[in-house]
Amino acid sequence: MLTAIVGINWGDEGKGRMVDLLSKDYDVVCRYQGGNNAGHTVINDSGKFILNLLPSGILRPEVVNIMGNGMVIDIEHLYGEMEKLKASGIKITPDNLKISDRAIICLPYHVKQDVLEEERLKDMKFGSTRRGIAPVYGDKYLKKGIRLGDLFNKESLKSQVEQIVEWKNLLIAGGYKSVPFKGEDIYNWILKYGTCLEEYITDTGIYLNKAIKEGKKIMFEAQLGALRDIDFGIYPYTSSSSTIAAYAPIGTGIPGKKLTNTIGIMKAYSSCVGEGPFTSEMFGEEAEALREAGGEYGAATGRPRRVGPFDVVASKYGVTVQGADDLALTKLDVMSYMKKVPVVTGYNVNGNITTEFPVGEDLNNATPVIEYVDGWNCDISSCRKQSDLPEAALNYIKYIEEKVGCPIKYVSVGADREAYLIMEN
């Protein structure tokens, strides 16, 4: 079985929490894109963990975790993340963590370039996490990247670094007028953090193909959501990689394989970090109440998230793009304070009502069409089966399910690992 766990909206839907929960039934968990701009929060018996690079399955010692070729990896950040987890008693060895030799290294000059560009853009910035993600993906496609597998040939690596740093300084020093980088410094940085990772680096395609032949169950974990995909998201306010389920086999080294099923994750309301159109956005006291109830601050950045009602138009589009077979609805408990729950059911685009997700200037001009459904106005965090939920909460779930056209199978009612229920029909 090859299952993808993906975001339906703008990211921060609760994918890490669901991967941690569902991974008990899987042998392998794979991250297939993105870098340390992810912030997957998991709360279990061992404590609270925020994972930026490591797959969320790392918190289950019996699960093998893959960091795929589609990722960009800041090796200093990865080393620190691994050491922090080990200090908390989490097992991390080459037996349960494998890093693709084809994954690209995110280097210090990528981070610097990211910061310099955001500062240059000022009020026109894209809302980058300033962790070098766009620059390193850009270099990957310019064929100026350094891969994890390059660590195994130090002489060739040193020459490669010198040439690339000379090229990169044309932009850093020549374009941005910033302090140039030294090839020797970058090479030594790679050795300092990369040498510690060498025993984890392998051809993940070989490992995964063998696992498939042995009948292992494999889960693919995405970072961000459909609306941040480089091709199908709200361009240019996107990530720099493919966040959709179809890319999962490609981003882990098994491009010839097909997914068995896809589980889409979406919140019971909308949230968004960063710039760009966000049609359902709330403002003022109404927004602050929802933000506080949901703890909506970025796990990777700490930035307050923009929030709003559940967006049917955006979610239906996300379900289609991701090819979701089932959905998990997270943070339903957050809505418990509302007597009437707002839902965005359509967009008004220059006087025309549409339920199809627009692009370009039409999206910039869209305003929300809002309907209200009855709230349940009581604590549901102790509910563990469908029959425990109040009728109004069940009606809300069914309402959303019908609107987006995909069955909701899982519903989370709290942050803890076991705070969820499975819908029976």
N, C-alpha and C positions, 0 to 999 in steps of 0.2 A: 504494500500500500504506500502510495506517495501522496501526501497531504500537504497542501499549502495553507498557512495561516496568514491572512493579509488584511490590510486596513481598507475600509470602504470610503473613508472621508479624507481629512486633511492630516492624518496621523494622530498619535496620542489616543488611540481608541481603546487601548488596553490589551494590545497583542501579547506583550510579555507575560502578563498575568494569565492569559488564556493558554499560551504555549506552556508555561510552567504547569498549569492544571492538567492539560491534555497529554503532556509528554509522558505521563506515567504509563500510557498505553503504546509508546513508541520506543524504538531501539536507537534511533539516530535523530538529532535535531540539527538543521543546517541554516545558517545565515547566508543569504545569497546576494546581497547588495548593500550599499551604504557604508558608513564608517562610524566614527564615534560621535556623530551628530544624533545618533539614536539615544533614547532614554527610556528603556523598558524597565518598569517598576514591578517588582515581585515581592510579595509578603507571604512568608510561610513560617513554619515552626522554628526555623533558624534565625529569623529576623527579617528586616526590610533590606532589599537589594536593588540598586539602580545599575542596570547593565547597559553600557554604551557600545561595546564591541562584541563581547562574548554572547553566544546564543543562550537563550533563556533556559534551555535544557541543562545547562551546566550545574544547576542547583539540584539535579537528581544524579547521584553518583553512578547509577547503572546505565545512564544514557551517554552515548557517544555524540560529541558535538563537533560540527564542521563549520569552519570559516571559509567560505567559498571564493572562487576566483573573481566573482563579481564584486567583491568587497574592496574597499580602500582602507588600509590599516596603518594607523599611527602606532608604531611599535613601542614608543615610549609610554603612550597611554595604555596600550594593551598590557605591557609589563606591569604597570602600576595597578591596573584593574585585577590582574591575576594574583598579584601579591596581596592585595586587599582582601580578596575572597579567600585565599589560602589562610590568611590570618584569622578569618572568621570560621575556619574549620571546613571550608569547601574543598573537596578533592579535585585537583587539576593535575593531570599527568598526560603523557603522550598517548595513553590508552583511551582517555575520554575526551581529548581535545586534539583536533587535527586541522592544520592551517594549510590552505592551498598554496602550492609553490608558484601559482600564477597570479595570486592576489598582489595588487600594487601597494607599495609603501607610501603612505602620506608623510611627507618630509617637512622639516621646519620651514623651508621656504614656501611651501604651499600654504601653511597657516599664515605666514607673514603676508603673502600675496592676497589672501582672503581679507585680512584686516585692512590692508592698504586700499583695496578696492571698495570696501564698505565705507571707509572714511572718505574716499573720493566722491562717492555717490551722495553722501550726506542724506538729505531728506528723501532722495530717490532710491535709497538702498532697498535690497530685496529681503532683508531680514535674515541674513546668513547667521549660522551659529559661530562663524569665524574660526572654524576648525580645519579649514583647508580643503573641504570636500569638493567644491566646484573646480578649484585649480588642479587638484590631483586627477580628477576625472578628465579634465581638459587635456592634461599632459598624457594621460593614458591613450587618448585617441589621436594625439599628435605623435604618438610613438616615442615619447620622451620619459616613460615611466621606468621605475626600478621595481622589480618583482621580488617577492620573498625568496624565490628559488635562486636569485642572483647571489645570495649570501654564500652559496657553496663554492663559488670561484672568486676568491678575494682579489686576485690580480686583475681579472677582467672587471670586477665590480669597481675597483679604484679608478681605473681608466674611464669607465662608463660615467661614474659620478663626476669626475673632473670635466668631462665634455658637457654633461647636462647642466652643471652649475654655471659654467661659462655662458651657456645659452640662456639660462634663467636670469642671470644678472643683467642681460640686455634689457629685461623688463623691470626687475627690482631696482637696479641702480639707474639705468638709462631712462626708463619710463616714469617710475614713481619717485625717482631721485632719493631712494632710501639706501641704507648701508648695504653694500654687496655681501653675498655669502662667500665663504671660502670652501673650496672643494674638500680640503683636508678635514675641516670641521664637520661637514656633512658625512664624510666617510667614517670618521671616528664615532659620530652619533649612531650611524647604522650598525657599526660593530658593537657598540656598547649595549644596545637594546636588542639587536637582531641575533647576536650570538646566543643569547639566553633562550631564544625561540627555536633554534635550529632543529632540536629533537622533535618539535611538533610539526614541522613543515613536511608536506608530502603531496603526492598527486591524489587529490581528493576524488577525482573521477574514477581512478582504479579502485579505491576503497569503496565508493558508493556502488559501482557496478557489481562488485563482489557481494556487497551486502544485499543488493536486490536479488541476485541469484540464490542467495541463502534464505530468501523470504523475509528479510528484515523489514520492519515498518519504519518509514522515513517521513519526517516532518520538515517542512521548509518554512522558515520564519522571515517575514518581510519587515522592513523598516519604513516608517511613514505610511501614507495611504494612497489610494488611487488618484486623488486630486493633486498629489505632489509628484506624480510620475512625469518623467522628462518628456514623454511623447503625448500622453493622454491627460495630463494634469493642467493646472491653470498657468500656462506658460506666459512669462518667464518666471513666475513665482512658484517654482518647482524645486525638487531635489535634482541632482545631476545624474541619477541612475534610474533604472526601471524598477518600479515598486510593484509591478503587477505579477500575478501568479504565474503567468505564462513564461516569465523569465527565470523562474526558480530552477528548473533543470539546467539551463544554460549557465546560470551564475554559480553553480556548484560543481560543474565538470561533467554532467551527463546530458548533453543537449539532445541526444537521441531518444530520451525517455519522455513519457507522458504522465501527467498528473492523474491520480485516481479521483481525487476530489479536492475542493477548495472551500475553506471555511472563512467567511468574511466577518471582520470584527467592526462593530459600530457602537457608538455611545447612544444613550437614551436622549441625548441632546447634542448640540454641536459645539466643537471647540477648535481653535485654530491658533497656531503660533506663527508669527511672521507677517509679512506684508501681503498685499494682493486682495482681490475681491473676496468678500465673505458676506454674501447676501443676507444671511439669517442673523447677522450680528446684533446683539443687544448693547445698550449703552446705559450709563448712569447707575442708579441704585439697583435697578432690575438686573443689570449685568453683574454688579458686584455681589449681589445675593447668590446668584448661580455660581459665580467663580469661587466664592468662599465655601459654598455647600459641596462643590465638587473638588476642591483643592486644586484648582486649575492654574498650576504654575509649572513651567517646563522642567522635566526631570533632568534634561541635559544642560539647560541654560538658567533655570530659575525665573525666566521671564513670565509675567502674567499672560495667560492665554486669553485670546478673544473668545467670547462665548455667545451662544444663541440657542434658539429652539431647535429641535430635531428638524432637519432639512430633507424633505421627501425627494425633492428634485435632484439634489446633489447625491443623495444616498442611492437612489434608483440608478443613476448614472454609474456610480461606483460599483454597484452590484453587477451591472452589465459588463463593465470593463474588466472586472476581476473574474467574471465567470463563476460567481459564488454558487455553490450547491446548497449550503446552509449558512445561517448567520448566528453570531453570538452578540447579544445586546448587553452592553456593560453599563455599570453605574445607574441602574434603574432606581436604586435607593436614594440617589441624590435628588430626584424629582419629588420626593415625599413631602416636601414643605409647601408644594404648590396646590392650591385649591382648584385652579384651572390651569391646564398644561397647554402652552402654545405649540403649534406645529406649523412649519412652513410647507404648504401644499402646492404652491406654484410661484412663478416669478412674473412680475409685471415688467415687460420690456417695451418701453416707449408706448404704453397704452395697450399692448397686446399681452394676454395671459398665456403662459406656456408652462408645460410640465416637463419639457425637455431641457437638459442642461445646456446653456448657451456658451459660446466662446467669444473671445475678443471683446470688442466694444459693447456688444449686447450684454455680456456678463457684467461689465463695468457699470452699465446703466440699469441693471435689474434691481427691482425692489421686491420685498417678500409679500406673498399673499398668505395670511396667517389664519388658521382655524384654531379653535380651542376645544379641548376634550376634558372631561371630568378628571380631576386628580383624586388620589386616594388619601392624601393628607394623614398618613400614619406611618410608623416605622415598619419597614419590611425586611430589615437586615437579618432577621433570624429565620426567614422563610427558606426552606430547603427542598420543597416540592411544589409543583404547580398549584395544588389545592390549598396551599398555605397563603397564596397571594390574594389580596382583596379583589373583588370583581372589577373595580375601576382600573387597577393595575393590569389585570388580564386583558381588559378591553383595550388599553393603551398598546399593549404588545401586539394584539391581533390587528389593531388599526394600522400600526406601522408595517407589520408583516404584509398586509394586503396592499398597502400603498407602494412598497418597494418591490413587490412581486417575488419574494423569496422567503422560505420558511425560517423562522427563528427557532433554533434548537436549544441554545444555551442562554441563560439570563443570569448576570451577576448582580448580587444585591449587597456587596461589600468588598473590601479590599483583600480580605484573607483568602487563602487558597481554597478553602471549602465553602466560601460564601457565594454559592451559585445553585442554580436548579436547572433541570432538564425539562423542557416542554414535552408533554406527552403526545400532543397532537396539534 
